[in-house]
Structures are given as C-alpha cells and as structure tokens.
Amino acid sequence: MKIFILLVTCILGINSQGQEKVKDTLFFAYDSNYITIYPENPNYYYIKDGSGARIGGFYFTEVQKINVCNTKSKEINLKEFIRSSKFYNENRRLKLRDYELWDYLKGYTIFLVKSDDAKKSYIQVKSSFEIE
C-alpha cells in the first residue's frame, strides 16, 4: 500500500511540474499598416519589424476569432510595444531579436483587437517563431 501511495504521489508531482502557467492577457490594437497577412497563410500575422524567415521570423498564429469579449481592457499599440522593448534596437542591422520576443510572449494569452465602425472583434493569437 505504501508503494502505491508513493507511486501516485510521484506521478502527480511530475504531472504538475509539466504544466505551464499563463502569465496574463495582452490586448494589442490591430494595425493593418504594421501587421501583414499573406493570402497563402491567412492565419499568420507577420509584423513589419520581423527579421525574416532565413534568419528566424516572429509572427502570430491565429487560434480563434471571437466577436464578443466581455472584458474592459486597454488596447496596447503593438508597434510601440515592440519598439520600446528590450528586444528592439534601432542601431542594429537586424533591429528585432525575434527569438527573444517569441520567448517572452509565449506564456501570454494574446488578442489582436480590430475596430470597425465602433464594433470590435477579437482574434486570439499565439506568438510563433520559425527559421526556414
């Protein structure tokens, strides 16, 4: 019986360590001048400051679209957020450190907020990073 209890305790302990906790929720205002969507990949949202696929590119991947969100949140300007972060340096050839930005944002729940004629729609996205 002691072995059974010890075994169950070990399994539950290992399982609880493997779960990641979400940090918080971020709401970014959708800016079509800063975010690019290509017809080949309509669920991928690329930012203008990304380094590109050869070096490693940061982008958002769509999780789901939500028409109504029952939260009163302040929307953050995505371009200002990225350019004022520690991951962006105007003086470097590759201005954005894509991998570090992805690593920082991967624990957050992220929404892009589109505003059309005083109506808001929410696109839940996750941060992604890829090297081609």
N, CA, C and O atoms as a GROMACS GRO file, in nm:
protein
  528
    1MET      N    1   0.082  -0.119   0.000
    1MET     CA    2   0.000   0.000   0.000
    1MET      C    3   0.087   0.126   0.000
    1MET      O    4   0.055   0.225  -0.066
    2LYS      N    5   0.198   0.121   0.074
    2LYS     CA    6   0.287   0.236   0.079
    2LYS      C    7   0.349   0.262  -0.058
    2LYS      O    8   0.368   0.377  -0.097
    3ILE      N    9   0.379   0.155  -0.129
    3ILE     CA   10   0.438   0.170  -0.262
    3ILE      C   11   0.337   0.233  -0.357
    3ILE      O   12   0.374   0.318  -0.439
    4PHE      N   13   0.211   0.194  -0.347
    4PHE     CA   14   0.106   0.250  -0.431
    4PHE      C   15   0.091   0.401  -0.405
    4PHE      O   16   0.082   0.479  -0.500
    5ILE      N   17   0.087   0.441  -0.280
    5ILE     CA   18   0.072   0.583  -0.244
    5ILE      C   19   0.194   0.662  -0.292
    5ILE      O   20   0.180   0.773  -0.342
    6LEU      N   21   0.312   0.606  -0.276
    6LEU     CA   22   0.434   0.671  -0.321
    6LEU      C   23   0.434   0.687  -0.473
    6LEU      O   24   0.473   0.792  -0.525
    7LEU      N   25   0.391   0.584  -0.544
    7LEU     CA   26   0.385   0.588  -0.689
    7LEU      C   27   0.286   0.695  -0.737
    7LEU      O   28   0.318   0.772  -0.828
    8VAL      N   29   0.168   0.701  -0.678
    8VAL     CA   30   0.067   0.800  -0.716
    8VAL      C   31   0.118   0.941  -0.686
    8VAL      O   32   0.098   1.032  -0.767
    9THR      N   33   0.183   0.960  -0.574
    9THR     CA   34   0.238   1.091  -0.538
    9THR      C   35   0.344   1.136  -0.638
    9THR      O   36   0.348   1.252  -0.676
   10CYS      N   37   0.430   1.045  -0.680
   10CYS     CA   38   0.534   1.077  -0.779
   10CYS      C   39   0.474   1.114  -0.914
   10CYS      O   40   0.517   1.211  -0.976
   11ILE      N   41   0.374   1.040  -0.958
   11ILE     CA   42   0.311   1.067  -1.087
   11ILE      C   43   0.241   1.202  -1.084
   11ILE      O   44   0.252   1.279  -1.180
   12LEU      N   45   0.170   1.232  -0.977
   12LEU     CA   46   0.102   1.361  -0.967
   12LEU      C   47   0.203   1.475  -0.959
   12LEU      O   48   0.178   1.582  -1.014
   13GLY      N   49   0.314   1.455  -0.894
   13GLY     CA   50   0.417   1.558  -0.884
   13GLY      C   51   0.482   1.588  -1.017
   13GLY      O   52   0.507   1.704  -1.049
   14ILE      N   53   0.508   1.485  -1.096
   14ILE     CA   54   0.567   1.503  -1.228
   14ILE      C   55   0.468   1.572  -1.320
   14ILE      O   56   0.507   1.661  -1.396
   15ASN      N   57   0.341   1.536  -1.314
   15ASN     CA   58   0.239   1.595  -1.398
   15ASN      C   59   0.221   1.743  -1.368
   15ASN      O   60   0.204   1.822  -1.461
   16SER      N   61   0.223   1.782  -1.242
   16SER     CA   62   0.202   1.922  -1.208
   16SER      C   63   0.320   2.008  -1.248
   16SER      O   64   0.301   2.128  -1.271
   17GLN      N   65   0.440   1.954  -1.257
   17GLN     CA   66   0.556   2.032  -1.299
   17GLN      C   67   0.554   2.060  -1.448
   17GLN      O   68   0.612   2.159  -1.492
   18GLY      N   69   0.492   1.977  -1.526
   18GLY     CA   70   0.491   1.991  -1.670
   18GLY      C   71   0.391   2.093  -1.722
   18GLY      O   72   0.394   2.126  -1.840
   19GLN      N   73   0.304   2.144  -1.637
   19GLN     CA   74   0.204   2.238  -1.681
   19GLN      C   75   0.258   2.380  -1.673
   19GLN      O   76   0.311   2.422  -1.569
   20GLU      N   77   0.245   2.455  -1.783
   20GLU     CA   78   0.289   2.594  -1.785
   20GLU      C   79   0.174   2.682  -1.743
   20GLU      O   80   0.058   2.658  -1.779
   21LYS      N   81   0.207   2.785  -1.667
   21LYS     CA   82   0.104   2.880  -1.626
   21LYS      C   83   0.108   2.998  -1.722
   21LYS      O   84   0.215   3.048  -1.758
   22VAL      N   85  -0.010   3.044  -1.762
   22VAL     CA   86  -0.021   3.160  -1.848
   22VAL      C   87   0.004   3.283  -1.762
   22VAL      O   88  -0.051   3.296  -1.653
   23LYS      N   89   0.088   3.374  -1.813
   23LYS     CA   90   0.125   3.492  -1.737
   23LYS      C   91   0.008   3.588  -1.722
   23LYS      O   92  -0.030   3.623  -1.610
   24ASP      N   93  -0.049   3.631  -1.833
   24ASP     CA   94  -0.154   3.731  -1.832
   24ASP      C   95  -0.213   3.739  -1.972
   24ASP      O   96  -0.174   3.663  -2.061
   25THR      N   97  -0.305   3.830  -1.990
   25THR     CA   98  -0.366   3.850  -2.121
   25THR      C   99  -0.326   3.987  -2.173
   25THR      O  100  -0.333   4.086  -2.100
   26LEU      N  101  -0.283   3.992  -2.298
   26LEU     CA  102  -0.247   4.118  -2.363
   26LEU      C  103  -0.343   4.143  -2.478
   26LEU      O  104  -0.374   4.053  -2.555
   27PHE      N  105  -0.389   4.267  -2.489
   27PHE     CA  106  -0.476   4.308  -2.598
   27PHE      C  107  -0.400   4.412  -2.682
   27PHE      O  108  -0.374   4.522  -2.635
   28PHE      N  109  -0.366   4.374  -2.806
   28PHE     CA  110  -0.296   4.464  -2.896
   28PHE      C  111  -0.394   4.517  -2.999
   28PHE      O  112  -0.473   4.441  -3.055
   29ALA      N  113  -0.390   4.647  -3.024
   29ALA     CA  114  -0.473   4.706  -3.129
   29ALA      C  115  -0.422   4.657  -3.263
   29ALA      O  116  -0.301   4.662  -3.290
   30TYR      N  117  -0.512   4.611  -3.348
   30TYR     CA  118  -0.475   4.562  -3.480
   30TYR      C  119  -0.444   4.681  -3.570
   30TYR      O  120  -0.528   4.769  -3.588
   31ASP      N  121  -0.325   4.685  -3.625
   31ASP     CA  122  -0.280   4.794  -3.712
   31ASP      C  123  -0.242   4.733  -3.847
   31ASP      O  124  -0.139   4.667  -3.859
   32SER      N  125  -0.326   4.755  -3.947
   32SER     CA  126  -0.302   4.694  -4.078
   32SER      C  127  -0.178   4.751  -4.147
   32SER      O  128  -0.129   4.692  -4.244
   33ASN      N  129  -0.126   4.864  -4.100
   33ASN     CA  130  -0.002   4.918  -4.155
   33ASN      C  131   0.121   4.851  -4.094
   33ASN      O  132   0.230   4.859  -4.151
   34TYR      N  133   0.104   4.786  -3.982
   34TYR     CA  134   0.216   4.721  -3.914
   34TYR      C  135   0.209   4.568  -3.921
   34TYR      O  136   0.312   4.501  -3.915
   35ILE      N  137   0.090   4.516  -3.936
   35ILE     CA  138   0.068   4.371  -3.943
   35ILE      C  139   0.034   4.334  -4.087
   35ILE      O  140  -0.050   4.397  -4.151
   36THR      N  141   0.102   4.233  -4.137
   36THR     CA  142   0.081   4.187  -4.275
   36THR      C  143   0.026   4.045  -4.275
   36THR      O  144   0.072   3.960  -4.199
   37ILE      N  145  -0.073   4.022  -4.361
   37ILE     CA  146  -0.128   3.888  -4.380
   37ILE      C  147  -0.110   3.853  -4.528
   37ILE      O  148  -0.146   3.932  -4.615
   38TYR      N  149  -0.055   3.737  -4.554
   38TYR     CA  150  -0.036   3.692  -4.692
   38TYR      C  151  -0.147   3.594  -4.729
   38TYR      O  152  -0.188   3.513  -4.646
   39PRO      N  153  -0.196   3.600  -4.852
   39PRO     CA  154  -0.306   3.512  -4.894
   39PRO      C  155  -0.274   3.363  -4.881
   39PRO      O  156  -0.365   3.282  -4.860
   40GLU      N  157  -0.146   3.326  -4.893
   40GLU     CA  158  -0.108   3.185  -4.882
   40GLU      C  159  -0.126   3.133  -4.740
   40GLU      O  160  -0.154   3.014  -4.720
   41ASN      N  161  -0.110   3.220  -4.641
   41ASN     CA  162  -0.121   3.183  -4.499
   41ASN      C  163  -0.210   3.284  -4.427
   41ASN      O  164  -0.159   3.369  -4.355
   42PRO      N  165  -0.341   3.275  -4.444
   42PRO     CA  166  -0.428   3.377  -4.384
   42PRO      C  167  -0.435   3.372  -4.231
   42PRO      O  168  -0.487   3.465  -4.170
   43ASN      N  169  -0.385   3.267  -4.170
   43ASN     CA  170  -0.388   3.257  -4.024
   43ASN      C  171  -0.258   3.301  -3.959
   43ASN      O  172  -0.241   3.287  -3.838
   44TYR      N  173  -0.166   3.355  -4.039
   44TYR     CA  174  -0.038   3.403  -3.987
   44TYR      C  175  -0.036   3.554  -3.998
   44TYR      O  176  -0.068   3.611  -4.103
   45TYR      N  177   0.003   3.620  -3.889
   45TYR     CA  178   0.007   3.765  -3.882
   45TYR      C  179   0.153   3.807  -3.862
   45TYR      O  180   0.209   3.791  -3.753
   46TYR      N  181   0.214   3.860  -3.968
   46TYR     CA  182   0.354   3.900  -3.964
   46TYR      C  183   0.365   4.048  -3.928
   46TYR      O  184   0.279   4.128  -3.965
   47ILE      N  185   0.470   4.083  -3.855
   47ILE     CA  186   0.491   4.223  -3.819
   47ILE      C  187   0.600   4.282  -3.908
   47ILE      O  188   0.687   4.209  -3.955
   48LYS      N  189   0.595   4.410  -3.931
   48LYS     CA  190   0.690   4.477  -4.021
   48LYS      C  191   0.833   4.469  -3.970
   48LYS      O  192   0.926   4.466  -4.050
   49ASP      N  193   0.853   4.466  -3.839
   49ASP     CA  194   0.988   4.466  -3.782
   49ASP      C  195   1.052   4.329  -3.775
   49ASP      O  196   1.165   4.318  -3.728
   50GLY      N  197   0.984   4.225  -3.820
   50GLY     CA  198   1.039   4.090  -3.816
   50GLY      C  199   1.165   4.077  -3.901
   50GLY      O  200   1.181   4.148  -4.000
   51SER      N  201   1.253   3.987  -3.862
   51SER     CA  202   1.382   3.972  -3.931
   51SER      C  203   1.372   3.891  -4.059
   51SER      O  204   1.460   3.903  -4.145
   52GLY      N  205   1.270   3.811  -4.075
   52GLY     CA  206   1.257   3.733  -4.197
   52GLY      C  207   1.282   3.585  -4.172
   52GLY      O  208   1.340   3.547  -4.070
   53ALA      N  209   1.238   3.504  -4.266
   53ALA     CA  210   1.240   3.359  -4.248
   53ALA      C  211   1.380   3.298  -4.251
   53ALA      O  212   1.403   3.196  -4.186
   54ARG      N  213   1.474   3.358  -4.324
   54ARG     CA  214   1.608   3.299  -4.333
   54ARG      C  215   1.680   3.303  -4.199
   54ARG      O  216   1.752   3.209  -4.163
   55ILE      N  217   1.662   3.410  -4.127
   55ILE     CA  218   1.731   3.429  -4.000
   55ILE      C  219   1.645   3.377  -3.885
   55ILE      O  220   1.698   3.332  -3.783
   56GLY      N  221   1.520   3.384  -3.900
   56GLY     CA  222   1.425   3.345  -3.798
   56GLY      C  223   1.323   3.455  -3.785
   56GLY      O  224   1.356   3.568  -3.751
   57GLY      N  225   1.200   3.423  -3.810
   57GLY     CA  226   1.097   3.524  -3.813
   57GLY      C  227   0.995   3.507  -3.702
   57GLY      O  228   0.955   3.396  -3.670
   58PHE      N  229   0.955   3.619  -3.646
   58PHE     CA  230   0.849   3.621  -3.546
   58PHE      C  231   0.718   3.653  -3.615
   58PHE      O  232   0.713   3.737  -3.705
   59TYR      N  233   0.613   3.586  -3.574
   59TYR     CA  234   0.479   3.614  -3.626
   59TYR      C  235   0.377   3.561  -3.525
   59TYR      O  236   0.412   3.488  -3.432
   60PHE      N  237   0.252   3.599  -3.546
   60PHE     CA  238   0.143   3.548  -3.464
   60PHE      C  239   0.066   3.445  -3.544
   60PHE      O  240   0.046   3.462  -3.664
   61THR      N  241   0.022   3.340  -3.478
   61THR     CA  242  -0.061   3.238  -3.540
   61THR      C  243  -0.200   3.246  -3.479
   61THR      O  244  -0.215   3.250  -3.357
   62GLU      N  245  -0.302   3.250  -3.564
   62GLU     CA  246  -0.439   3.262  -3.517
   62GLU      C  247  -0.483   3.135  -3.444
   62GLU      O  248  -0.460   3.024  -3.491
   63VAL      N  249  -0.546   3.154  -3.329
   63VAL     CA  250  -0.601   3.044  -3.252
   63VAL      C  251  -0.752   3.037  -3.276
   63VAL      O  252  -0.806   2.931  -3.309
   64GLN      N  253  -0.819   3.151  -3.258
   64GLN     CA  254  -0.963   3.158  -3.281
   64GLN      C  255  -1.007   3.303  -3.293
   64GLN      O  256  -0.938   3.395  -3.248
   65LYS      N  257  -1.124   3.324  -3.354
   65LYS     CA  258  -1.183   3.458  -3.363
   65LYS      C  259  -1.300   3.464  -3.266
   65LYS      O  260  -1.379   3.370  -3.254
   66ILE      N  261  -1.310   3.577  -3.199
   66ILE     CA  262  -1.418   3.598  -3.101
   66ILE      C  263  -1.484   3.730  -3.136
   66ILE      O  264  -1.417   3.833  -3.149
   67ASN      N  265  -1.616   3.729  -3.152
   67ASN     CA  266  -1.688   3.852  -3.186
   67ASN      C  267  -1.720   3.936  -3.064
   67ASN      O  268  -1.720   4.059  -3.072
   68VAL      N  269  -1.747   3.872  -2.954
   68VAL     CA  270  -1.783   3.945  -2.832
   68VAL      C  271  -1.689   3.902  -2.721
   68VAL      O  272  -1.670   3.784  -2.695
   69CYS      N  273  -1.631   4.000  -2.655
   69CYS     CA  274  -1.542   3.973  -2.543
   69CYS      C  275  -1.590   4.056  -2.425
   69CYS      O  276  -1.596   4.179  -2.434
   70ASN      N  277  -1.625   3.991  -2.318
   70ASN     CA  278  -1.680   4.059  -2.201
   70ASN      C  279  -1.572   4.107  -2.106
   70ASN      O  280  -1.569   4.069  -1.989
   71THR      N  281  -1.484   4.190  -2.156
   71THR     CA  282  -1.379   4.244  -2.073
   71THR      C  283  -1.356   4.390  -2.111
   71THR      O  284  -1.367   4.428  -2.228
   72LYS      N  285  -1.324   4.468  -2.013
   72LYS     CA  286  -1.290   4.608  -2.038
   72LYS      C  287  -1.140   4.618  -2.028
   72LYS      O  288  -1.084   4.635  -1.920
   73SER      N  289  -1.077   4.608  -2.143
   73SER     CA  290  -0.932   4.606  -2.145
   73SER      C  291  -0.879   4.725  -2.222
   73SER      O  292  -0.945   4.779  -2.311
   74LYS      N  293  -0.760   4.765  -2.186
   74LYS     CA  294  -0.694   4.872  -2.259
   74LYS      C  295  -0.610   4.807  -2.369
   74LYS      O  296  -0.532   4.715  -2.343
   75GLU      N  297  -0.626   4.857  -2.490
   75GLU     CA  298  -0.552   4.803  -2.603
   75GLU      C  299  -0.416   4.871  -2.611
   75GLU      O  300  -0.404   4.993  -2.596
   76ILE      N  301  -0.315   4.790  -2.635
   76ILE     CA  302  -0.178   4.838  -2.643
   76ILE      C  303  -0.142   4.851  -2.791
   76ILE      O  304  -0.178   4.766  -2.872
   77ASN      N  305  -0.071   4.956  -2.825
   77ASN     CA  306  -0.022   4.974  -2.961
   77ASN      C  307   0.093   4.875  -2.981
   77ASN      O  308   0.196   4.886  -2.914
   78LEU      N  309   0.077   4.780  -3.073
   78LEU     CA  310   0.175   4.674  -3.093
   78LEU      C  311   0.310   4.729  -3.139
   78LEU      O  312   0.415   4.686  -3.090
   79LYS      N  313   0.308   4.822  -3.231
   79LYS     CA  314   0.433   4.879  -3.283
   79LYS      C  315   0.510   4.950  -3.172
   79LYS      O  316   0.632   4.933  -3.161
   80GLU      N  317   0.441   5.029  -3.091
   80GLU     CA  318   0.507   5.098  -2.979
   80GLU      C  319   0.558   4.999  -2.875
   80GLU      O  320   0.666   5.017  -2.820
   81PHE      N  321   0.480   4.894  -2.850
   81PHE     CA  322   0.521   4.792  -2.754
   81PHE      C  323   0.652   4.725  -2.797
   81PHE      O  324   0.744   4.711  -2.718
   82ILE      N  325   0.659   4.685  -2.923
   82ILE     CA  326   0.778   4.616  -2.972
   82ILE      C  327   0.897   4.711  -2.980
   82ILE      O  328   1.007   4.676  -2.938
   83ARG      N  329   0.876   4.830  -3.032
   83ARG     CA  330   0.988   4.922  -3.050
   83ARG      C  331   1.040   4.980  -2.919
   83ARG      O  332   1.152   5.030  -2.914
   84SER      N  333   0.962   4.975  -2.814
   84SER     CA  334   1.011   5.023  -2.685
   84SER      C  335   1.062   4.909  -2.596
   84SER      O  336   1.102   4.932  -2.483
   85SER      N  337   1.061   4.788  -2.648
   85SER     CA  338   1.103   4.672  -2.568
   85SER      C  339   1.253   4.653  -2.574
   85SER      O  340   1.323   4.714  -2.656
   86LYS      N  341   1.302   4.567  -2.487
   86LYS     CA  342   1.444   4.534  -2.485
   86LYS      C  343   1.485   4.446  -2.604
   86LYS      O  344   1.604   4.422  -2.624
   87PHE      N  345   1.389   4.400  -2.682
   87PHE     CA  346   1.416   4.312  -2.795
   87PHE      C  347   1.440   4.390  -2.924
   87PHE      O  348   1.477   4.331  -3.026
   88TYR      N  349   1.421   4.520  -2.920
   88TYR     CA  350   1.433   4.604  -3.040
   88TYR      C  351   1.546   4.704  -3.021
   88TYR      O  352   1.555   4.770  -2.917
   89ASN      N  353   1.633   4.715  -3.122
   89ASN     CA  354   1.742   4.810  -3.118
   89ASN      C  355   1.755   4.873  -3.256
   89ASN      O  356   1.792   4.806  -3.353
   90GLU      N  357   1.726   5.000  -3.264
   90GLU     CA  358   1.728   5.074  -3.390
   90GLU      C  359   1.866   5.076  -3.454
   90GLU      O  360   1.877   5.090  -3.576
   91ASN      N  361   1.972   5.064  -3.376
   91ASN     CA  362   2.109   5.077  -3.426
   91ASN      C  363   2.167   4.946  -3.479
   91ASN      O  364   2.278   4.947  -3.532
   92ARG      N  365   2.098   4.837  -3.467
   92ARG     CA  366   2.147   4.708  -3.518
   92ARG      C  367   2.099   4.686  -3.661
   92ARG      O  368   1.998   4.743  -3.703
   93ARG      N  369   2.172   4.603  -3.734
   93ARG     CA  370   2.129   4.567  -3.870
   93ARG      C  371   1.997   4.492  -3.865
   93ARG      O  372   1.904   4.525  -3.937
   94LEU      N  373   1.990   4.391  -3.779
   94LEU     CA  374   1.864   4.321  -3.753
   94LEU      C  375   1.807   4.383  -3.626
   94LEU      O  376   1.848   4.350  -3.515
   95LYS      N  377   1.713   4.471  -3.643
   95LYS     CA  378   1.664   4.554  -3.534
   95LYS      C  379   1.590   4.476  -3.424
   95LYS      O  380   1.599   4.510  -3.307
   96LEU      N  381   1.520   4.371  -3.464
   96LEU     CA  382   1.439   4.295  -3.368
   96LEU      C  383   1.502   4.159  -3.342
   96LEU      O  384   1.538   4.087  -3.436
   97ARG      N  385   1.515   4.125  -3.216
   97ARG     CA  386   1.559   3.990  -3.178
   97ARG      C  387   1.433   3.905  -3.166
   97ARG      O  388   1.372   3.895  -3.060
   98ASP      N  389   1.396   3.844  -3.278
   98ASP     CA  390   1.270   3.772  -3.291
   98ASP      C  391   1.255   3.658  -3.190
   98ASP      O  392   1.150   3.642  -3.127
   99TYR      N  393   1.360   3.579  -3.174
   99TYR     CA  394   1.351   3.463  -3.086
   99TYR      C  395   1.324   3.506  -2.942
   99TYR      O  396   1.242   3.445  -2.874
  100GLU      N  397   1.394   3.609  -2.896
  100GLU     CA  398   1.375   3.655  -2.759
  100GLU      C  399   1.234   3.712  -2.739
  100GLU      O  400   1.175   3.692  -2.633
  101LEU      N  401   1.181   3.781  -2.841
  101LEU     CA  402   1.043   3.833  -2.833
  101LEU      C  403   0.945   3.716  -2.824
  101LEU      O  404   0.853   3.719  -2.742
  102TRP      N  405   0.964   3.615  -2.908
  102TRP     CA  406   0.877   3.497  -2.903
  102TRP      C  407   0.884   3.430  -2.766
  102TRP      O  408   0.781   3.394  -2.709
  103ASP      N  409   1.005   3.414  -2.713
  103ASP     CA  410   1.023   3.350  -2.584
  103ASP      C  411   0.954   3.428  -2.473
  103ASP      O  412   0.898   3.368  -2.381
  104TYR      N  413   0.956   3.559  -2.480
  104TYR     CA  414   0.891   3.644  -2.381
  104TYR      C  415   0.738   3.635  -2.390
  104TYR      O  416   0.670   3.626  -2.288
  105LEU      N  417   0.684   3.636  -2.512
  105LEU     CA  418   0.539   3.641  -2.530
  105LEU      C  419   0.471   3.504  -2.527
  105LEU      O  420   0.349   3.498  -2.518
  106LYS      N  421   0.547   3.396  -2.534
  106LYS     CA  422   0.484   3.264  -2.549
  106LYS      C  423   0.398   3.224  -2.429
  106LYS      O  424   0.309   3.141  -2.444
  107GLY      N  425   0.421   3.281  -2.314
  107GLY     CA  426   0.341   3.247  -2.197
  107GLY      C  427   0.216   3.332  -2.180
  107GLY      O  428   0.137   3.308  -2.089
  108TYR      N  429   0.198   3.431  -2.266
  108TYR     CA  430   0.083   3.521  -2.256
  108TYR      C  431  -0.032   3.474  -2.344
  108TYR      O  432  -0.010   3.409  -2.446
  109THR      N  433  -0.153   3.506  -2.304
  109THR     CA  434  -0.269   3.494  -2.390
  109THR      C  435  -0.280   3.628  -2.462
  109THR      O  436  -0.286   3.733  -2.398
  110ILE      N  437  -0.281   3.623  -2.596
  110ILE     CA  438  -0.273   3.747  -2.674
  110ILE      C  439  -0.395   3.759  -2.765
  110ILE      O  440  -0.437   3.662  -2.828
  111PHE      N  441  -0.450   3.880  -2.770
  111PHE     CA  442  -0.560   3.911  -2.859
  111PHE      C  443  -0.521   4.030  -2.946
  111PHE      O  444  -0.464   4.127  -2.897
  112LEU      N  445  -0.553   4.022  -3.074
  112LEU     CA  446  -0.546   4.136  -3.164
  112LEU      C  447  -0.688   4.190  -3.174
  112LEU      O  448  -0.781   4.115  -3.203
  113VAL      N  449  -0.705   4.319  -3.150
  113VAL     CA  450  -0.838   4.380  -3.144
  113VAL      C  451  -0.857   4.466  -3.269
  113VAL      O  452  -0.788   4.565  -3.289
  114LYS      N  453  -0.954   4.425  -3.352
  114LYS     CA  454  -0.989   4.501  -3.472
  114LYS      C  455  -1.110   4.587  -3.440
  114LYS      O  456  -1.208   4.539  -3.383
  115SER      N  457  -1.103   4.714  -3.476
  115SER     CA  458  -1.216   4.806  -3.456
  115SER      C  459  -1.270   4.848  -3.592
  115SER      O  460  -1.198   4.908  -3.672
  116ASP      N  461  -1.396   4.817  -3.616
  116ASP     CA  462  -1.464   4.855  -3.740
  116ASP      C  463  -1.595   4.924  -3.705
  116ASP      O  464  -1.687   4.860  -3.652
  117ASP      N  465  -1.605   5.053  -3.734
  117ASP     CA  466  -1.728   5.130  -3.708
  117ASP      C  467  -1.779   5.111  -3.565
  117ASP      O  468  -1.896   5.079  -3.545
  118ALA      N  469  -1.694   5.130  -3.469
  118ALA     CA  470  -1.725   5.119  -3.326
  118ALA      C  471  -1.759   4.976  -3.282
  118ALA      O  472  -1.801   4.955  -3.169
  119LYS      N  473  -1.741   4.881  -3.370
  119LYS     CA  474  -1.761   4.740  -3.336
  119LYS      C  475  -1.625   4.674  -3.328
  119LYS      O  476  -1.542   4.690  -3.417
  120LYS      N  477  -1.602   4.600  -3.222
  120LYS     CA  478  -1.472   4.536  -3.203
  120LYS      C  479  -1.484   4.385  -3.224
  120LYS      O  480  -1.580   4.322  -3.182
  121SER      N  481  -1.383   4.331  -3.289
  121SER     CA  482  -1.371   4.186  -3.300
  121SER      C  483  -1.234   4.148  -3.246
  121SER      O  484  -1.138   4.225  -3.256
  122TYR      N  485  -1.225   4.030  -3.189
  122TYR     CA  486  -1.105   3.986  -3.121
  122TYR      C  487  -1.050   3.861  -3.190
  122TYR      O  488  -1.124   3.766  -3.218
  123ILE      N  489  -0.921   3.862  -3.215
  123ILE     CA  490  -0.854   3.747  -3.274
  123ILE      C  491  -0.753   3.698  -3.172
  123ILE      O  492  -0.655   3.766  -3.143
  124GLN      N  493  -0.777   3.580  -3.119
  124GLN     CA  494  -0.680   3.523  -3.025
  124GLN      C  495  -0.567   3.463  -3.106
  124GLN      O  496  -0.588   3.384  -3.198
  125VAL      N  497  -0.445   3.502  -3.070
  125VAL     CA  498  -0.326   3.455  -3.141
  125VAL      C  499  -0.225   3.404  -3.040
  125VAL      O  500  -0.234   3.432  -2.921
  126LYS      N  501  -0.129   3.331  -3.091
  126LYS     CA  502  -0.015   3.291  -3.008
  126LYS      C  503   0.111   3.334  -3.080
  126LYS      O  504   0.115   3.340  -3.203
  127SER      N  505   0.213   3.363  -3.004
  127SER     CA  506   0.338   3.405  -3.066
  127SER      C  507   0.407   3.282  -3.126
  127SER      O  508   0.403   3.172  -3.070
  128SER      N  509   0.471   3.303  -3.240
  128SER     CA  510   0.537   3.193  -3.310
  128SER      C  511   0.672   3.241  -3.363
  128SER      O  512   0.694   3.360  -3.386
  129PHE      N  513   0.760   3.145  -3.381
  129PHE     CA  514   0.894   3.174  -3.434
  129PHE      C  515   0.933   3.059  -3.524
  129PHE      O  516   0.912   2.942  -3.492
  130GLU      N  517   0.992   3.094  -3.639
  130GLU     CA  518   1.028   2.990  -3.735
  130GLU      C  519   1.152   3.030  -3.813
  130GLU      O  520   1.168   3.146  -3.851
  131ILE      N  521   1.238   2.933  -3.838
  131ILE     CA  522   1.352   2.951  -3.925
  131ILE      C  523   1.330   2.861  -4.045
  131ILE      O  524   1.306   2.741  -4.030
  132GLU      N  525   1.338   2.917  -4.163
  132GLU     CA  526   1.313   2.838  -4.284
  132GLU      C  527   1.437   2.775  -4.336
  132GLU      O  528   1.433   2.705  -4.438
   0.00000   0.00000   0.00000
